[in-house]
Amino acid sequence: MSTIVFFHAHPDDESIFTGGTIARLTDSGHRSIVVFATSGELGQGAGPELAAARRAEARAACAVLGAEPPVFLDHVDSGLSPDPTTRPTGAFADCRIEVVAGGLAVIAEQVDANALVTYDGGGIYGHPDHVHAHHVGRVAAGIAALTTWYEVTVDREHLHFVDTHVAALAGDAMAAHFVDQAPAVGLSTVEISTTVDVSGALDRKLRAIAAHRSQVGADPTFGAGAGFEDVYGTEWYVRHGERTVLDDLEHAVQSV
């Protein structure tokens, strides 16, 4: 049995970007530990009750995927702005990388993690909390002396041939917050080391996304409808270090 730690910025990211991988890992007898930097209190419908609602949604989603109950680091949601002067006091994106990484490394050591997953260097679509999570995860992997860590991403070339992925929609929304050109969404095919076929776990991925009702509303396919498998049936990673059980999922279909 291996243990993979998934470090995400907000509740719902775990289901959208890594939900199928988590489900397939647990199907194979491995442990998936999801750690959230924030509770996503500045998401859709931001208000005093949203943090508690999103934490409950995250627990429900992790249960659907077979992951253990999630861990929350309780940092402040940074919101969408890349400008530190407009962010809330104590925003996650402004926290010292080494301090947060030290805490994440402790968690990885406590669960005897074999690898850690975080975002690619551009945060998949430029969200400041995602970008910061990338830096924190990279440093935490080093502190914990993990032989492998992964960047989760989306294949931007694949997205040209399917209906719009929510990452592309989020990237369009983020673009309005950048004075200069916004970061590109995801990575090119040649930069991706590990492509996981999650079509066999798609029902659970969809149910896990749907558990985040406060953010996704009544349509957890994000408009993909019957094309959901084409858009969300694959998850993409860049591996740093040795192969792990996550790479063993590459291209193989797991039946529900």
C-alpha positions in Angstrom: 0.0 0.0 0.0 1.3 3.5 -0.9 0.1 6.8 0.4 -0.3 9.8 -1.9 -0.9 13.3 -0.4 -2.9 15.7 -2.6 -2.3 19.3 -1.7 -5.1 21.6 -3.0 -5.9 25.3 -2.6 -9.7 25.1 -2.2 -12.4 22.5 -1.8 -13.6 21.3 -5.3 -10.1 21.4 -6.8 -9.5 17.9 -5.5 -12.5 16.5 -7.4 -12.1 18.5 -10.6 -8.4 17.9 -11.2 -7.6 14.8 -9.3 -10.9 13.1 -8.4 -10.6 10.2 -10.9 -7.0 9.5 -9.8 -7.9 9.5 -6.1 -10.8 7.0 -6.8 -8.6 4.7 -8.9 -5.8 4.8 -6.2 -8.3 3.8 -3.5 -9.7 1.1 -5.8 -6.2 -0.4 -5.9 -5.8 -0.4 -2.1 -3.8 2.8 -1.7 -4.3 5.7 0.6 -5.2 9.2 -0.6 -4.8 12.1 1.8 -6.3 15.4 0.7 -4.9 18.6 2.3 -6.5 22.0 1.7 -4.7 25.2 2.1 -7.9 27.2 2.6 -11.6 26.6 3.0 -12.4 28.6 -0.1 -14.4 31.2 1.7 -14.1 33.7 -1.1 -15.7 31.4 -3.7 -19.1 31.7 -5.3 -21.6 33.2 -2.7 -18.8 34.4 -0.4 -20.1 35.0 3.1 -19.7 34.1 6.7 -21.2 30.7 6.3 -19.4 29.6 3.1 -16.2 28.3 4.7 -18.1 25.8 6.9 -20.3 24.8 3.9 -17.3 24.2 1.7 -15.5 22.1 4.3 -18.6 19.9 4.7 -18.8 19.6 0.9 -15.1 18.6 0.8 -15.6 15.9 3.4 -18.5 14.5 1.4 -16.6 14.6 -1.9 -13.6 12.8 -0.3 -15.9 10.1 1.0 -17.3 9.5 -2.5 -13.8 9.2 -3.9 -12.6 6.9 -1.1 -10.1 9.3 0.3 -9.6 9.7 4.0 -11.2 12.7 5.8 -9.5 15.8 4.5 -7.1 18.0 6.4 -7.5 21.8 6.4 -4.6 24.1 7.0 -7.0 27.0 7.6 -5.2 29.7 5.7 -7.2 32.7 4.3 -8.5 32.4 0.8 -6.6 34.9 -1.3 -9.4 35.6 -3.9 -8.6 36.1 -7.6 -6.4 39.1 -7.6 -2.6 38.7 -8.3 -2.1 42.1 -6.6 -1.1 41.5 -2.9 -2.3 45.0 -2.0 -5.9 44.0 -2.7 -5.9 40.6 -0.9 -7.3 39.9 2.6 -4.9 40.1 5.5 -3.1 36.8 6.0 -4.0 35.6 2.5 -2.5 32.2 1.7 -0.7 33.6 -1.3 1.2 35.9 1.0 2.2 33.3 3.6 5.9 32.4 3.8 6.5 29.4 1.6 8.9 27.8 4.1 6.5 28.0 7.0 3.6 26.5 5.2 5.8 23.9 3.6 7.1 22.9 6.9 3.6 22.2 8.2 2.7 20.3 5.1 5.9 18.2 5.3 5.0 17.2 8.8 1.7 15.9 7.6 3.4 14.0 4.8 5.8 12.4 7.3 3.0 11.6 9.7 1.1 9.6 7.1 4.3 8.1 5.7 3.6 9.5 2.2 5.3 8.0 -0.8 4.6 11.1 -3.0 2.9 14.5 -3.0 0.7 16.1 -5.6 0.3 19.9 -6.1 -0.3 22.2 -9.1 1.9 23.1 -12.0 4.0 26.3 -11.8 1.2 28.4 -13.4 -1.4 27.1 -10.9 -3.2 25.5 -13.9 -5.0 28.7 -14.7 -3.2 31.4 -12.8 -5.1 31.5 -9.5 -2.7 33.0 -6.9 -3.5 30.3 -4.3 -2.8 27.6 -6.9 0.5 29.2 -7.8 1.5 29.5 -4.2 0.4 25.9 -3.5 2.9 24.8 -6.3 5.8 26.5 -4.5 4.7 25.2 -1.1 4.3 21.7 -2.4 7.6 21.7 -4.1 9.5 22.8 -1.0 7.5 20.5 1.3 8.5 17.5 -0.8 12.1 18.4 -0.3 11.7 19.0 3.5 9.9 15.6 3.8 12.7 14.0 1.7 10.1 12.5 -0.7 11.6 10.8 -3.7 8.7 11.8 -5.9 6.3 14.7 -6.2 3.8 15.6 -9.0 2.4 18.7 -10.6 -1.3 18.2 -11.6 -2.2 20.2 -14.8 -4.4 20.0 -17.9 -3.2 19.3 -21.4 -3.9 22.5 -23.2 -3.5 20.8 -26.6 -6.1 18.2 -25.7 -8.5 20.9 -24.7 -8.5 22.2 -28.3 -10.4 19.0 -29.4 -13.1 18.8 -26.7 -15.8 21.0 -25.2 -14.5 23.7 -22.9 -12.9 22.5 -19.6 -13.7 24.4 -16.5 -9.9 25.3 -16.2 -10.2 27.2 -19.5 -13.3 29.0 -18.2 -11.5 29.9 -15.0 -8.5 31.1 -17.0 -10.7 33.4 -18.9 -12.1 34.8 -15.6 -8.6 35.2 -14.2 -7.4 37.1 -17.3 -9.4 40.2 -16.3 -7.3 40.4 -13.1 -4.0 40.7 -14.8 -2.6 43.9 -16.1 -0.2 42.1 -18.4 -1.0 38.8 -20.3 -2.5 36.1 -18.0 -0.7 32.8 -17.7 -1.5 30.1 -20.3 -3.9 27.4 -19.1 -2.1 24.1 -18.3 0.9 22.7 -20.1 1.6 21.4 -23.6 1.4 17.6 -24.3 5.2 17.2 -24.5 5.6 18.6 -21.0 3.3 16.0 -19.4 4.9 12.8 -18.1 1.8 10.9 -16.7 -1.6 10.7 -18.3 -4.2 8.9 -16.2 -7.4 7.4 -17.8 -10.1 8.0 -15.2 -13.1 7.0 -17.4 -13.8 4.0 -15.3 -14.1 6.1 -12.2 -16.0 8.9 -13.9 -19.3 8.3 -12.1 -17.6 8.9 -8.8 -15.7 11.9 -10.1 -18.9 13.4 -11.2 -20.6 12.7 -7.9 -17.7 14.2 -6.0 -17.8 17.4 -8.1 -21.6 17.5 -7.5 -21.0 17.3 -3.8 -19.5 20.9 -4.1 -23.0 22.2 -4.7 -22.2 25.8 -3.4 -19.7 26.2 -6.3 -20.9 24.1 -9.2 -24.6 24.6 -8.9 -27.0 22.2 -10.5 -24.7 21.2 -13.4 -21.5 19.4 -12.2 -20.5 18.8 -15.8 -19.9 22.5 -16.2 -21.9 22.5 -19.4 -20.2 19.4 -20.9 -23.3 17.3 -20.5 -23.0 14.0 -22.5 -19.5 15.0 -23.4 -18.3 14.9 -19.8 -16.1 11.9 -20.4 -14.3 13.4 -23.3 -13.4 16.5 -21.3 -12.9 15.1 -17.8 -12.0 11.5 -18.4 -8.3 12.1 -18.3 -6.1 13.7 -15.6 -2.6 14.9 -16.3 0.6 15.1 -14.2 4.3 16.1 -14.4 6.4 13.7 -12.3 9.5 14.7 -10.5 11.5 11.7 -9.3 10.8 8.0 -9.4 7.7 6.3 -10.7 5.0 5.5 -8.2 1.7 3.8 -8.1 0.2 6.9 -9.6 2.1 6.2 -12.8 0.8 2.6 -12.8 -2.7 4.1 -13.6 -1.5 5.5 -16.9 -3.8 4.8 -19.7 -5.4 1.8 -17.9 -9.2 1.7 -17.5 -10.5 0.8 -14.1 -14.0 -0.6 -14.0 -16.4 0.7 -11.4 
